[in-house]
Amino acid sequence: MRVQFWGATRSVTGAMYMLTINGRHVLIDCGLMQGRRKEAFEINRNLPFQAEDVDAVLLTHAHIDHSGNLPSLVRAGFHGHIYATSATRDLAAVMLVDSAHIQEQDVAYVNKRRLRQGKRPFEPLYTQADVLSVLPLFRSVEYNRPFEVLPGLVAQYIDAGHILGSASVVLDIQEDGHQFRVLFSGDIGRKGLPILRDPQTVGQVDFLVMESTYGDRLHETPDQAKESLRQAAETTYRRGGKLLIPCFAVGRTQEIVYRLNQLWEEGALPYMDVFVDSPLAANATEVFRMHPECFDEEILELMLREPDRDPFGFSRLRYVRSVEASKELNTLTQPAIIISASGMCEAGRILHHLKNNIEDPRTMILFVGFQAENTLGRKLLDGQNPVPILGEHFQVRAEVRRADGYSAHADQTELLSWAQQVHRASSIRTIFLVHGEEPSCQALAQVLSKEMQGLPIEIPYRGDMIELKL
């Protein structure tokens, strides 16, 4: 078996790994690269392989950095099955349509200025029509049920605890008379967070391909993260401003809403309106309600104890769908919390909220997720001033904070614990670290090597092809 690493190598976006097994090709994830716009667009547009040669795709979860370039793959000639859990399938359906819609909208917005300047207009990476060609190719597979992808390749999804439907992929391979097992971690979640179950592990693994997003740092505890949210809301309320929370529409938004719900019921949330300004987040929340099989015991007990209570809604909360209602938020004179996508401030309605509020010192911007290198979110966290938003530059007078405790990714200690569980039940030959920037990969590699008595740890570069054999 050969694996070629085409994305999320020494970076956290564009997850894409090509497997060659018995002469056939299977893709693990097909995500959008994010970062420098021109460079990312070229990488996303120009696939590094022939799409028609790919026999199947195994999708770990619906986040756009893992699923977002499936329309480009299909448009380029792929016509095989896309395997995913049923929750991932349902989330991907709404997320891909939303991704195309945002690209079309953002390109139209920028093109108005380019045409006035006599410049050639841009084209979106793909359209909603392209997405409609992807959806019939999905095949749902539930957790812990092995299924044959190709002759010699049996796959199984286990719960990764990252977002609704997220999975690690277990591959049992027969090739050239040998049998061995490869585990792709996908994005690993955290123990003890609300809504979703804790991540699973599996044994008898020969090779492990593992994420390392937070391989060099530790998170706040869930209680500390909840307190950070309360303090941010209280500070913004006293100033009479808006608390802007750039948030991934799937997973992070639902957890933030759940925590705000708790604060409201405890009487700890200031008397301010909360808006989730994202059609995708609203649609994704409906998908959450459809998949209680993914929930942990805490939320299931709540739903059984209080069947009329909505864990994703409360009296001060409003989901905003229409463009007109979103624009009305610019005229608010009272303090408010606005949760909006995208989480890295690279697209979507959050850009318009930033544009209208970033120069107001009463505003607070609270980041609750990872900000990849070269994204607007990262520039704000790094203190860059001014910053570019929708083709214009703005002075940053808003306060910028971060709350890492809301990350859906395991931190260094949690990653180590997860890997040790796999290692104790296996005889791992090599661990390959992906989905982490250089410092995170290197830091986690050192910790893993030390704790696992010198087990080989490799950090691939984009395009590296490695042969896995016993």
N, C-alpha and C positions, 0 to 999 in steps of 0.2 A: 504494500500500500504506500502511495505517495500523498503527501499533503502539501499544497502550495498556499502560502499565506498572502492574500490579496487585500487585506484591510484590517484595521484595528491592530496594526503592528507598531509598537512604540508610539501609539496614539490611541484615542478612545472612540473614534468614529469609523464608519464604513466597514463594519465586520463582514468578512467574506473569506471563506476557506474552501479551496477546491480539493476534493479527495479523488484519487484514481485507484480503483479497486477492480482487479480482474479485467483491466482495460476499459472499464466504464467510469463515468464521471458524476460525482455528487457534490453539490454545493451546500456547505453549512452557512446559512444566512446570506443575505444580499442587501447590505445596508448602505445608506447614503453617507458619503464622506462630507464632513462639515469643517469649516475653517476659512481660510482665504478663499474668497468667492470664486475668482477665476480658476485657480488651481483645483478647487473642489469640483467645480462644474465640469472641467475637462476630464477628471478622473471618473466622475459619475457617468458622464456621457459615453466615454470610450472604454468599454469593458475589456479586460486584458486577456480574454479567451473567446472562443467561438461559442455563442450562446446555444446554437443548435446542437452542439456536442454534449451539453449537460443533460444527464438522464433524469435527475431529480434534485429537488431542494429540500433540505431539512431546516426548518425555521425554529429558532430557539424561543423567540418572543416577538411582540409586535412593535417595539420601539423602532422609530424610523432609522436609527443608526444600525439596525439589524434587518429591517424589512423594506426600507424605503426605496431601494433601487430595483425591486422586483418588476415594476413596469418597464424599466429600460431593458431588463433581461428578456422579458416576454416580447417586447417590440423588436428586439434583435434576433429573435428566432427560437427561443426556448418554448417547448410545448409539453414538457413532462409534468409530473405531479409535484405540488408543493405541500409537504407534510407539516402539520402543526397541531397543537392541542385545539380543542373546539373553542376555548376562550380566546386563544391567540388568533384563530381564524376570524372570530367575530370582531375582535379589536382591530386586527389588520384591515378588515374591510372598511371600517370607518376612518382609520388613520391614513390609509393610502388615498382615499378619496379626498380627505382634508388636505393631505400633503400636496396633491395635484392642484386643488383649489387655491391654496396659499401661493404656490408657485405662479399660477396664472395671474392671481391678483397682484402679487408683488412685481412681477414683470410688467404688467400693464401700468402700474403706478410709476415705475422707473422709466418706462418707455415714453410716457408723456413728457418728461423732462428731456430725455435724449432726442426726441423728435424736434422739440423746440430748439435744441442745440445743433440740429442738423446731423445727428449721429445715427448710425444704423441701430434699429431696435433689437433688443434681445428676444430670444425664444425661451419658453419654459422647458425644463428638462423633460417633462412629460405632462400629459393632460389627463383630465378625468376620463376621457374616452380610452386612454391607454390603460388606466386602472381597471376598467370594466372587462378588459381582456385577461386580466390576472385572476380575478375572483373565481371563475369556473375551474381553475387548476388546483384549488385547495382541496386537500383530503384531511379530514379530522382524525386524530388518533389520541386516545386518552392516556393519562399517566399510567406507568407500570404495566403496559400491554405491549410486548414485543411484536414487531411487524417487519416483514421482509420488504426491503427497499429494492434490492436487486439480488440476483443469485450471488450468494457468498456474503451478503450484507444484511444483517438483522439489526434494527434499531429499536431503542426504547427511550421514552421520555420519562424523566423523574422530575419532581417539583423543585425548581430552583429558588422559589420564594422571593423573586425579584419584583415582578408585577403580575397581574392577573394572567394566568395561563403560561407563565414563563417556565422554561424547562432546561435542564441539562440533558445532553444527548449521549446515550450509551450505545456504542457500536460494537457488535460482535461480528468478527470478520473471519472468513475462511478464504485463504489465498495460497496457492502453491503448496498445498498440503499442510499448511500451518493454520492454527486458530489463535486469535488474540483479541484483546478488548482495548478499545480506545474510548476515553471519556472527554467530551467537550463540555466544559462547565457552563457555557453561556454566561450570563450575568448572574452572579451569586447574591442572593438577598441576605437579610439580617435576621437573627433570632429575636423573638420577643416583640416584634413590631405589630401594630394592630392590623386587622383585616385579613392578611394572608398567612398561610402556614409557613413554618420554618423550612429552610432548604434541606433537601434530602441528599444522601450520598449513596454510593454503591461500591461493592468490593470487586476483587479479582481484576483490577485495572492494570494494563501493561504500559500504556502511555496516557498522559494527562495533558490536555490543552486547557489552560486556566486563565481566567481574567485577572487583572491586577490593578483595576482603576484606582483604588485607595490603598495600594500596597505600601505607601510610605507615610500613612497617617492614621490617627484614631478619631472616631466620631464621638460626639456628645451621646449621653444616654438618652433614651426616649423621653424621660422626665425632664432632662435638661433642655432638650429640643422644644418640648411643649412650653417650658418657661421662657425660652428665647422668643417664641412666637407671641406669648402674652406680653412680654416687655416691648417688643416691636410695635404691637398694636397700641399699647398704652402710651408709648412715647409719641407715636404719630397722632393719636387722638388729642393729646395735650397741645400739640403744635397746630392742630386744625388742618392737617394735611392728608395726603393719601399714602397708604401703604401698598406699594406695588410688589407683587410676588410673581416673578417669572417662573413658570412652573410647567413641567411636562404634563400634558393633558391626561396621560394615562398613568395611574399609580400614585404619583406625587400629589396631584390635585386632590384625589380622593382621600389621601391620608391627611393633607392639610385641612380639608373640610371636616373630616372626622374629628381632628384635634380642636378645631374652632367650635364644633358642636359641643364637645366636652367642656371647653372653657365657658361657653355660653350657659350651659346647664349648671355649671359650678358658680355662676355669677362672677367669673373672673375676666370675661371679655368686655371691654368698654362698649358703650351703647352706640355702635357704629354699624352701618350696613356693610354687607359682604357680597361682592359680585364675582362670580366665576364667568369671566368674559371669554368664552371659547366654545363655539358650537361643538368642537371635537370633544372637549371635556364633558359637556352635557351629554353627548351621545355615548361617550365611553362610560360615563356613570350609569347609563341605562344598561350597558353591557355588563357592568359589575353586578347589577341587580339580577341579571339573568344567570349568573354563575356562582351560586352559593357553594357549589362543590369545591371551590378553591379557597373558601374562607377558613379562618382559624376558629378555635373553640370560643374565644372571647366574643367575637361578633355573632357567631351562630347562637350562643346562649342569649345574647341581647335580643336577637330577632325572635327567638322562641319565647322569651320572657315578655317582650313588648312587641307583639306582631304588628301593631299599627305605627310603630316608630320607624322613621327613616334615618338610618345611620349616616346618610349622605345629604341630609338637608335639615334646616332649622329655620325659625321664623325670620331671622335677619338675613337669610341667604337667598340670593336670586341668581339663577343661571341665565346668562345673556346669550341669545342666539343671533338676533338680527344685527345688521350693520348699523341701522338707525339707532337701536338701543345702545350699542357700543359707543357711538359718537356722543350720545347724551351724557355718558359718564364724564366727558371733558368739561361739562358745565356744572358738575357737582360743587356745591359750596360747603357741604358738611364733610367731616372726616369719613373716610371709607377705606375698606380693604378691597383691592382689585387683584384677583388671581387670573393670570392670562398666559397663554402659550405664545412663543415656544420657550422652553426652559433655558436655552442658551442665548435667547434674544437674537436669533438669526432670522426669524421670519414671524409672520402672524401679527395678531392684534397688540401684543406687548410692545412692539416697535412704535405704534401710534401713541400708546400710553406713555412710553418713555419720552417720545418727542414732545408731548404736551406738558410733561410734568418734571422732566429731569433738571430744568433750570430753576425750579421752585425749591428753596431751602426747607420748606415744610414737608417735602416728600421724603419718604424712605423707600429704598429698594432693598428687598430682603431676598437673597439667593438661598435656595433650599436644595440645590442639586449641583452636580459637577459641571464646571464650565471648561470646555475644551480650549486648547490653545488657539489663538487668533479669532475666537468668537467675540461678539460684542459683550457678552456676559463676562468673559475673562478680562477684557479690557477695562470694564468697570471695576471689577474686583482688584485688578492690579493698579488702579488709581489713574489710568490714562485720562487726560483732560486737555482739550475737548475730545468727544467721541463722535464717530460718524453714525448717523441714523437715517436710513432711507435717502442716501445721497447728499445729506447736509450734515454740517458739524454743529454740535451743541455743547455748551459749557455744562459741566457736571456740578450742580449746586445741591443736589439731593444727597442725603446720607445713604451710604452703601454699607450693608451688613451681610453676613452669611450665617447660616445655621446648618452645619454639616450633619446634625443629628437626624435630619429628614431624608438623608440619602437612602435610596433603595439598594445601594451597593454595600457589601460587606467591607469593613475596614481591615487594617493589617492583621489585627488579632483574630478577627472572625474568618478571614481568608486562611490564615495559618491553621486554625482549628478545623476548618472544613477539609483542607488538604491532608491534615494528619489523620482524620477519620478515614479518608479514602486510602491513605498509605498503610494504615494499620490492618486493613482488610485486603491488602493487595501486595503485589511485588512490582511496584512501579519502576520502570527502567529509566524514563526521562519525563520531566515536566517542561512544557513549553508555555511561556508566559506571553499573553497577548492582552489587548484591550486595556492598555495603561501607558501613560506617557513615560519617557525614559527614566526619570527619577523614581517613579512608582515601581516600574519593572525591576530596576536594579535593587531597590531596597527590599522588595519582597523576595527576590532571588537570593539575597544574602541571608535573610531570615529562614527561608525554606531549606537552603543548603546546610545551615548550621543545625537546625532542628532535626533534619533528616539524614544526618551523618554523611554529608557530601554527595547526596543524590544529584545526578546531573540535571542542571537547570539551563535551558536555552531560551534566548529572547530573539525570535526571528525578526528579520527585516522584511519589508514589503517585497514580494516576488520570490522570497526564499522557497525552495522546494526541498523537502526532507523526506527520505524514505524511512518508513517505520517497519521494522522486521525483527523477529525474535532471533 
